[in-house]
Amino acid sequence: MKTITKTTTVTTERGTILNMTVIAKRGWEEATEPVWVDESVSFTSKKEVNETTIVLEANGQEFTGSFSTFVPDKYKKQGVYALFANKIGLSKNVYDSLIAVVNDAIKEAETDENWIEYQALKAQSLKAEEEYQRHHRAVENMMSY
């Protein structure tokens, strides 16, 4: 599992200093939880770790949450482009600066070898399931005539 921590400081158009810390974790870890396979239970499996924590400090207060570009019209009229944790309004320039750091942290965390391998296995499993469903539908269609 790979954990990446990035920090940045941005000054808003009104002069407020925003300090942001991003912690991105990607990978998998062994977890003890029941997994049923052919009517028997196993207690060790791989658990996907896909976590991104964002903490934004403004005027001595810390807010933990995420960004949203869904902004009510009354805030849009004031120049707000995005909200953080539904508490802090951000202009487009400030949002673009902050989201770039978040995306960089996520991208770097996703270079973990275990994460890449796990995602490939998930994609392979999904492809096999889709192929099974396609074949199943074809057999059902063939039998219904």
Beta strands, then each sheet from edge to edge (+ up, - down):
strand 1: 2-11
strand 2: 17-37
strand 3: 40-58
strand 4: 61-65
strand 5: 67-68
strand 6: 82-84
strand 7: 88-90
sheet 1: 1+ 2- 3+ 4-
sheet 2: 5+ 6- 7+
end
